[in-house]
Amino acid sequence: MPRFYFVLLLMLGISGPVFSQGEGPVLRRTVPRDLLHHGCRHAHAPMSDLAAMRAASSANIDMTGSLARSDSFDVLHYGLELDVTTAGIQQVSGAATVTFETLEAGANQLWFDLVGSLEVSAVELDGVAWGYAQEGDTISIAAPDGGWPADGPHEVQVVYAGQPGKDPYWGGMYLTTNYIYSLGIGLTSIPPNHGKAWYPCFDTFRERAGYTYGVTSAGGKALHGQGNLVATDSLGGDTIRRVFDMAQPIPTYLSTIAVSDYVDFDTLHTGVYGEIPIRLTARPGNLQSMRNRFVDLPVCIDALEDWWGPHAWERVGYVITTDGAMEHPTNIAYPLSMLEQSNFQNEGLYGHELGHHWWGNMLSPLVHNHMWIKEGFAEYSSHLFEELLSGRADFVEMVKDNQLFVLEQAHIDDEGFWPLSPIPDAQIYGRHSYNKGASVVHNLRNYLGDDLFRSGGQAVLATHYGGAMDDVMLEAAWEEATGVDLTPWFDAHIRQPGFSTWVLDSSSTMGLGAPTGHLTTLHLQQKLRACTGYHENEPLDVTVWDADGNREVAQIVVGGQYATADVITSISPVMVALNAEGRLNQGRMDLDYWISETSSLQNLPWVDMRIGCDAIADGDSALVRVEHHWAGPDGASGATPAAKAPYVDQLSSTHFWSIDGIWPDEGMLLDARFTYRGGDEDELDFDLYGDTEAQAFLAWRASPADVWVEYPDYEIQMGSAFNGSGVFKVSRLRRGQYAFANGDVSVGVEGAFAEAFSGVGMVYPNPARDEVRIVPPAQGARLQVWDAAGRQTMRLTASDSSERMLNVAGWERGVYVMVWTGSDGLVLGQDRLVLE
């Protein structure tokens, strides 16, 4: 077992007693944001449907040939003329003048992408008619004899007309009654770049060029475009031509037009680097609503400039479209439907899109299989916006919401666990690229620390502005910017699927005397979910609490399956926890829950359980810490071996809970509920209870050194033994590890029905309607309830003979047999219960 002596960086010290909290517990501060997005970030089809569309269109396209064009030719500028006056019949006409230089003498493969039903009618090279061939989605330009000389610039003009291209689900050119616009990505197309939907181009993430847009329109509609308005021409009647110039080079997928009866709202924001123009563009009836939704946009700009550096584009601009959103610089497409949503929901969307002005627009992925580079950083940008707007606590909740969504949903929606780079074609715009991408960027921040994460990100963007990278290139850029070896981070979080979670197996503390403090030795285990490589050089927060509720935080760096580490604190720990500060997303969720008064069952966020307080002494308080690990516990199939009672046949291989806390042994009673779900193959407990729950029970061990046994104080409420779902109702919560299990814990029950009713224990009233009181025999350990058909409907265990209430309002009316067994499994006796 390797030993790591990484100590002493005290990240936080909170002095004074924390137990004397007067108010009731606050489980969470905010309402979770809707995370069902993709798009660039906004669409509403099931992810599996979109993945199927992409998979059907192609299987991991080789982009080598498309990228190689940029080795031979450098496109400098696109001059685009487009007539949309016939958009009502889904037709446009246009001419694209492409200015380029030849980089490689003798090159002869000059071709452009163009999709849809756009037919080319003429091509000119430097003003002279020139040969071409249009085949499928490409236009090949005839090479001069001997190939293209290494010179330039040259101009190729392509004249075309017809119906523009549109992705079957989302993206491309939209020709609607009130809006004419383009979205530069096709969600179900491979490759997804969709500049080619409306003009011939090198449609890759790598190639960048400047743009001039000249759009002819009528009917009160006008181009509101990227860059600056340079000309407006009246062409007679209500037909006009507007020209916008976008000097800053951008990839083709970021080019766009938007045509409607728009009006602009312009203002200036003074940021840390100077004034930034802001433009909001909408139809007249929507502009005020848009302004209301974007009221905190200046805060978003400040947050992202603080983390990523100066905003690099002429303005921050958003334009309303019918679909969206899409991060076109200076003219971000934004969906009309979002104006009906709350400001909170809008903040997540426009924050994500503005994040692209750095990640994606300044620095792009080399090919679509590294989509997390733009989508993960952009999604995390919306979290950084929340951190500045609402504070650290709300930010941590947002990070946790996102991580829980990743754990619950990403592998289902994306049909598997995938590495982020390279991710298969079918999953490029799935939950992994967006949500898991944001999750691991948060982890990069923890690996580096805030200062280095900030300076490193700014250096990467500034040094590689206008570039396109894969994971290897990005790793080298971050290492150059920070001086930190980031191979362990990229190998763990980017190049392999799944998750890791760290579990504290044990700890021991010894006093070192004043002024040194206390030395705590930690024995840790790393567990994996759907990945094969253990994380290395992983920074973990270690939070310790003393008996008065004071706490300190240190950070250690560990790796491998097992690790040992030491921390020194000024306080004497009575409880130790890993990652309690929310700085690292893992295959687990956790919550610290403060209790100072009795309460009914409370739904605990993120950790999938409920806790109530039945008794607590006046003036007393307690801290309960819950960790829900999304990996198999020790003793599960494929996990670290562990001692189990003979009747434990199977422990969950997918998840377990660790419960710890600081609460008095006397005078406090906590109850809890653990819900199992296994009716569907995508649910966590399908492996245990997908077929039957007949042998389901709640397993527990007080510590990793103890044996897994059936929990001593609980009942199981199945409803049906064959639907895969039910609840373990814990009447007295203890510290320790909890896991769902299967096993024969009913030894000796068979044949009990043949015996006479013995009346051992008490059940009253009997007959009953809604509830009954049960009193176990003095030596009773377990109660099992069977209906008239011989099906087990409930089971509970009791460590003492205290009376308890049983709610039977939802049970079918009829006769039930209640069988009492001892801890040795022998039948002690039976009672009959009649429900009327």
DAKAJO-V473989 format. One record per pair of residues at least 12 apart in sequence whose C-alpha atoms are under 8 Angstrom apart, sorted by the first residue. I is the first residue (numbers start at 1). J is the second residue. Records with the same first field share a line. If there is no record, write none. Layout:
I = J, J
This chain:
1 = 562, 563, 564
2 = 562, 563, 564
3 = 563, 564, 565
4 = 557, 558, 563, 564, 565, 566
5 = 564, 565, 566
6 = 555, 556, 557, 565, 566, 567
7 = 554, 555, 556, 565, 566, 567, 568
8 = 554, 555, 567, 568, 569
9 = 554, 555
10 = 552, 553, 554, 555, 569
11 = 552, 553, 554, 555
12 = 552, 553, 554
13 = 551, 552, 553
14 = 550, 551, 552
15 = 550, 551
16 = 548, 549, 550
17 = 548, 549, 550
18 = 548, 549, 550
19 = 548, 549, 596, 620, 621, 622, 623
20 = 596, 619, 620, 621
21 = 596, 621
22 = 596
23 = 596
24 = 595, 596, 597
25 = 593, 594, 595, 596
27 = 593, 604, 605
28 = 397, 605
29 = 393, 394, 397
30 = 394, 397
32 = 398, 401
33 = 344, 345, 348, 398, 401
34 = 345
35 = 402, 405
38 = 429, 430, 431, 434
39 = 170, 187, 324, 325, 326, 429
40 = 185, 324, 325, 326, 327, 375, 429
41 = 324, 325, 326, 349, 352, 353
42 = 323, 324, 325, 335, 349
43 = 170, 323, 324
46 = 413
47 = 413, 414, 430
48 = 413, 414, 415
50 = 169, 187, 188, 426
51 = 188, 414, 426, 427, 430
52 = 426
53 = 188, 189, 426
54 = 187, 188, 189, 190, 425, 426
55 = 425, 426
57 = 188, 189, 190
58 = 190
59 = 425, 426
60 = 190, 424, 425, 426
61 = 190, 191, 425
63 = 367
66 = 202, 204
67 = 204, 206
69 = 109, 110, 202
70 = 206, 207
71 = 103, 104
72 = 102, 103, 104, 105, 107
73 = 100, 101, 102, 103, 104, 110
74 = 100, 101, 102, 103, 207
75 = 98, 99, 100, 101, 202, 207, 208, 209
76 = 98, 99, 100, 101, 208, 209, 210
77 = 98, 99, 100, 209, 210, 211, 212
78 = 96, 97, 98, 99, 209, 210, 211, 212
79 = 96, 97, 98, 211, 212, 213, 214
80 = 94, 95, 96, 97, 199, 211, 212, 213, 214
81 = 94, 95, 96, 213, 214, 215, 216
82 = 94, 95, 213, 214, 215, 216
83 = 215, 216, 217
84 = 215, 216, 217
85 = 216, 217, 218
87 = 175, 176, 180
88 = 175, 176, 177
90 = 162, 163, 164, 175
91 = 161, 162, 163, 164
92 = 161, 162, 163, 164
93 = 159, 160, 161, 162
94 = 159, 160, 161, 199
95 = 157, 158, 159, 160
96 = 156, 157, 158, 159, 199, 200
97 = 155, 156, 157, 158
98 = 155, 156, 157, 201
99 = 153, 154, 155, 156
100 = 152, 153, 154, 155
101 = 150, 151, 152, 153, 154
102 = 148, 149, 150, 151, 152, 153
103 = 150, 151
104 = 148, 149, 150
105 = 147, 148, 149, 150
106 = 146, 147, 148, 149, 150
107 = 147, 148, 149
108 = 142, 143, 144, 147, 148
109 = 140, 141, 143
110 = 140, 141, 142, 143
111 = 138, 139, 140, 141, 202
112 = 138, 139, 140, 200, 201, 202, 203
113 = 137, 138, 139, 196, 200, 201, 202, 203
114 = 137, 138, 139, 196, 197, 198, 199, 200, 201
115 = 136, 137, 138, 164, 165, 196, 197, 198
116 = 137, 163, 164, 165, 166, 197, 198
117 = 162, 163, 164, 165
118 = 160, 161, 162, 163, 164, 165, 198
119 = 160, 161, 162
120 = 134, 158, 159, 160, 161
121 = 158, 159, 160, 161
122 = 158, 159, 160
123 = 156, 157, 158, 159
124 = 155, 156, 157, 158
125 = 154, 155, 156, 157
126 = 154, 155, 156, 157
127 = 155, 157
130 = 142
139 = 200
158 = 200
164 = 197, 198
165 = 196, 197, 198
166 = 186, 197
167 = 186, 187, 188, 189
168 = 188
169 = 186, 187, 188
170 = 185, 186, 187, 188
171 = 183, 184, 185, 186, 187, 194
172 = 184, 185, 186, 194, 195, 197, 198
173 = 197, 198
178 = 260, 261
179 = 258, 259, 260, 321, 322
180 = 257, 258, 259, 260
181 = 256, 257, 258, 259, 321
182 = 256, 257, 258
183 = 253, 256, 324, 326, 333
184 = 252, 253, 254, 255, 256, 326, 328
185 = 253, 326
187 = 429
190 = 425
191 = 368
192 = 368
193 = 205, 252, 253
194 = 252, 253
195 = 252, 253, 254, 255, 256
196 = 252
201 = 252
202 = 252
203 = 251, 252, 253
204 = 251, 252, 253, 367
205 = 251, 252, 253, 364, 365, 366, 367, 468
206 = 251, 364, 365, 366, 367, 467, 468
207 = 250, 251, 252
208 = 249, 250, 251, 252, 466
209 = 248, 249, 250, 251, 252
210 = 246, 247, 248, 249, 250
211 = 245, 246, 247, 248, 249, 255
212 = 243, 244, 245, 246, 247
213 = 225, 242, 243, 244, 245, 257
214 = 241, 242, 243, 244
215 = 241, 242, 243
216 = 239, 240, 241, 242
217 = 239, 240, 241, 259
218 = 238, 239, 240
219 = 238, 239
220 = 238, 260, 261
221 = 259, 260, 261, 262
222 = 240, 241, 242, 259, 260, 261, 262
223 = 242, 243, 257, 258, 259, 260
224 = 257, 258, 259, 260, 262
225 = 244, 256, 257, 258, 331
226 = 244, 245, 246, 255, 256, 257, 328, 329, 330, 331
227 = 244, 245, 246, 247, 314, 330
228 = 244, 245, 246
229 = 242, 243, 244, 245
230 = 242, 243, 244, 245
231 = 243, 244
248 = 313
249 = 466
250 = 361, 466
251 = 361
254 = 327, 328, 329, 361
255 = 328
256 = 328, 331
258 = 319, 321
260 = 283
261 = 283, 284
262 = 281, 282, 283, 284
263 = 281, 282, 283, 284, 287
264 = 279, 280, 281, 282, 287
265 = 279, 280, 281, 287
266 = 278, 279, 280
267 = 279
269 = 298
271 = 301, 302
272 = 302, 305
273 = 310
276 = 314, 315, 316
277 = 314, 315, 316
278 = 315, 316, 317
279 = 315, 316, 317, 318
280 = 317, 318, 319
281 = 317, 318, 319, 320
282 = 319, 320
283 = 320
289 = 339
290 = 339
292 = 343
293 = 339, 342, 343, 346
294 = 343, 346, 347
296 = 347
297 = 347, 350, 351
299 = 385, 388, 389
300 = 351, 385, 388, 389
301 = 354
303 = 384, 385, 388
304 = 355, 381, 384, 385
306 = 454
307 = 454, 455, 457, 458
308 = 358, 454, 457, 458, 461
309 = 458
311 = 357, 358
312 = 357, 358, 362
313 = 329, 330, 357
314 = 330
315 = 330
316 = 329, 330, 331, 354
317 = 329, 330, 331, 332
318 = 330, 331, 332, 333, 334
319 = 331, 332, 333, 334
320 = 333, 334, 335, 336
321 = 333, 334, 335, 336
322 = 334, 335, 336, 337
323 = 335, 336
325 = 349, 353
326 = 353
327 = 353, 354, 356, 357, 361
328 = 361
329 = 357, 361
332 = 353
334 = 350
347 = 382
348 = 382, 383
349 = 382
350 = 382
351 = 378, 379, 381, 382, 385
352 = 378, 379, 380, 381, 382
353 = 378
354 = 378
355 = 377, 378, 379, 381, 382
356 = 374, 375, 377, 378
358 = 461
359 = 373, 374, 375, 377, 378, 461
360 = 373, 374, 375
361 = 466
362 = 461, 465, 466, 467
363 = 461, 464, 465, 466, 467, 468, 469
364 = 466, 467, 468, 469
365 = 468, 469, 470
366 = 468, 469, 470
367 = 469, 470
368 = 425, 428
369 = 421, 422, 423, 424, 425, 428
370 = 420, 421, 422, 423, 428, 470, 471
371 = 420, 423, 428, 429, 433
372 = 420, 421, 432, 433, 434, 437
373 = 437
375 = 433, 434, 437, 438
376 = 433, 434, 435, 436, 437, 438, 439, 440, 441
377 = 437, 438, 441
378 = 438
379 = 434, 435, 437, 438
380 = 437, 438, 439, 441, 442
383 = 395, 398, 399
396 = 582
399 = 439
400 = 582, 585, 589, 606
401 = 606
402 = 435, 439
403 = 435, 436, 439, 585
404 = 589, 606
405 = 435
406 = 431, 432, 435, 436
407 = 587, 630
409 = 431
410 = 430, 431, 432, 435, 436
412 = 682
413 = 430, 431
414 = 427, 430, 431, 432
417 = 497, 498, 530
418 = 432, 496, 497, 498
419 = 493, 494, 495, 496, 497, 498
420 = 432, 433, 437, 493, 494, 495, 496, 497
421 = 470, 471, 494, 495
422 = 471, 495
439 = 585
440 = 493, 494, 585
442 = 583, 584, 585
443 = 583, 584, 585
444 = 489
446 = 539, 583, 584
447 = 489, 538, 539
448 = 484
452 = 482
455 = 481, 482
456 = 478, 481, 482
457 = 478, 481
459 = 481
460 = 477, 478, 481
471 = 490, 494
475 = 487, 490
488 = 535, 536, 537
489 = 535, 536, 537, 538
492 = 533, 534, 535, 536
496 = 531, 532, 533
497 = 530, 531
498 = 528, 529, 530, 531
499 = 528, 529, 530, 531, 586, 587
500 = 526, 527, 528, 529, 531, 534, 535, 586, 587
501 = 526, 527, 528, 586, 587, 588, 629, 630, 631
502 = 524, 525, 526, 527, 578, 586
503 = 524, 525, 526, 527, 578
504 = 522, 523, 524, 525, 577, 578
505 = 522, 523, 524, 525, 703, 704
506 = 522, 523, 524, 704
507 = 520, 521, 522, 523, 576
508 = 520, 521, 522
509 = 521, 572, 573
511 = 572
515 = 570
516 = 568, 569, 570
517 = 568, 569, 570, 571, 572
518 = 568, 569, 570, 571, 572
519 = 566, 567, 568, 569
520 = 566, 567, 568, 569, 573
521 = 564, 565, 566, 567
522 = 564, 565, 566
523 = 562, 563, 564, 565
524 = 562, 563, 564
525 = 561, 562, 563
526 = 559, 560, 561, 562
527 = 561, 631, 632
528 = 587, 631
529 = 587, 630, 631, 632, 654
534 = 559, 560, 561
535 = 559, 560
536 = 558, 559, 560
537 = 557, 558, 559
538 = 557, 558, 559
539 = 555, 556, 557, 558
540 = 555, 556, 557, 558, 578, 579, 584
541 = 553, 554, 555, 556, 578, 579, 580, 581, 583
542 = 554, 555, 556, 576, 577, 578, 579, 580
543 = 576, 577, 578, 579, 580, 581
544 = 573, 574, 575, 576, 577
545 = 571, 572, 573, 574, 575, 576
546 = 571, 572, 573, 574, 575
547 = 573, 574, 662
550 = 571
551 = 571
552 = 569, 571
554 = 567, 569
574 = 662
575 = 660, 661, 662
580 = 592
587 = 629, 630, 631
588 = 627, 628, 629, 630
589 = 606, 607, 627, 628, 629
590 = 606, 607, 625, 626, 627, 628
591 = 604, 605, 606, 607, 625, 626, 627
592 = 623, 624, 625, 626
593 = 623, 624, 625, 626
594 = 621, 622, 623, 624
595 = 613, 621, 622, 623, 624
596 = 616, 619, 620, 621, 622
597 = 613, 615, 616, 618, 621
598 = 612, 613, 614, 615, 616
599 = 612, 613, 614
600 = 612, 613, 614
601 = 613, 671, 672
607 = 626, 627, 628
608 = 628, 674, 675
609 = 672, 673, 674, 675
610 = 672, 673, 674
611 = 670, 671, 672, 673
612 = 670, 671, 672
613 = 668, 669, 670, 671
614 = 668, 669, 670, 671
615 = 667, 668, 669, 670
616 = 667, 668, 669
617 = 667, 668
621 = 663
622 = 661, 662, 663, 664
623 = 661, 662, 663
624 = 659, 660, 661, 662, 663
625 = 659, 660, 661
626 = 657, 658, 659, 660
627 = 657, 658, 659
628 = 655, 656, 657, 658
629 = 655, 656, 657, 658
630 = 654, 655, 656
631 = 653, 654, 655, 656
632 = 651, 652, 653, 654, 655, 656
633 = 651, 652, 653, 654, 655, 656, 739
634 = 704
635 = 651
636 = 650, 651, 652, 653
637 = 650, 651, 653
638 = 653
639 = 653
642 = 707, 708
643 = 706, 707, 708
644 = 707, 708, 709
645 = 707, 708, 709
647 = 743, 744, 745
648 = 708, 709, 741, 742, 743, 744
649 = 741, 742, 743, 744
650 = 688, 741, 742, 743
651 = 688, 699, 739, 740, 741, 742
652 = 685, 687, 688, 739, 740, 741
653 = 687
654 = 684, 685
655 = 684, 739
656 = 737, 738, 739, 740
657 = 737, 738, 739
658 = 735, 736, 737, 738
659 = 734, 735, 736, 737, 738
660 = 735, 736
661 = 735
669 = 732, 733
670 = 731, 732, 733
671 = 729, 730, 731, 732, 733
672 = 729, 730, 731, 732, 733
673 = 727, 728, 729, 730
674 = 727, 728, 729, 730
675 = 725, 726, 727, 728
676 = 724, 725, 726, 727, 728, 740
677 = 689, 724, 725, 726
678 = 690, 723, 724, 725
679 = 723, 724, 725
680 = 724
685 = 724
686 = 724
688 = 741, 742
689 = 722, 724, 725
690 = 722, 723, 724
691 = 722, 723, 724
692 = 721, 722, 723, 724
693 = 718, 721, 722, 724, 742
694 = 721, 792
695 = 742, 743, 744, 745
696 = 740, 741, 742, 743
697 = 710, 716, 728, 740, 741, 742, 743
698 = 710, 711, 714, 728, 738, 739, 740, 741
699 = 711, 738, 739, 740, 741
700 = 736, 737, 738, 739
701 = 736, 737, 738
702 = 734, 735, 736, 737
703 = 736, 737
704 = 737
711 = 797
712 = 781, 797, 798, 799
713 = 730, 731, 732, 796, 797, 798, 799
714 = 728, 729, 730, 731, 732, 795, 796, 797, 798
715 = 728, 729, 730, 794, 795, 796, 797
716 = 728, 729, 794, 795, 796
717 = 729, 793, 794, 795
718 = 793, 794
719 = 793
720 = 793
721 = 791, 792, 793
745 = 825
746 = 821, 825
747 = 825, 826
748 = 821, 825, 826, 827
749 = 819, 821, 825, 826, 827
752 = 819, 827
757 = 829, 830, 831, 832
758 = 829, 830, 831
759 = 829, 830, 831
760 = 776, 777, 820, 828, 829, 830, 831
761 = 774, 775, 776, 777, 829, 830, 831
762 = 774, 775, 776, 777, 831
763 = 775, 831, 833
766 = 833, 834, 835
767 = 833, 834, 835, 836
768 = 833, 834, 835, 836
769 = 808, 809, 835, 836
770 = 807, 808, 809, 810
771 = 805, 806, 807, 808, 809
772 = 805, 806, 807, 808
773 = 803, 804, 805, 806
774 = 803, 804, 805, 806
775 = 801, 802, 803, 804
776 = 798, 800, 801, 802, 803, 820
777 = 801, 820
778 = 800, 801
779 = 800, 801, 822
780 = 798, 799, 800, 801, 820, 821, 822, 823, 828
781 = 797, 798, 799, 800, 820, 821, 822, 823
782 = 795, 796, 797, 798, 820, 821, 822, 823
783 = 795, 796, 797, 818, 819, 820, 821
784 = 796, 818, 819, 820
785 = 816, 817, 818, 819
786 = 816, 817, 818
787 = 814, 815, 816, 817
788 = 814, 815, 816, 817
812 = 835
813 = 834, 835, 836
814 = 834, 835, 836
815 = 832, 833, 834, 835
816 = 832, 833, 834
817 = 830, 831, 832, 833
818 = 830, 831, 832, 833
819 = 831
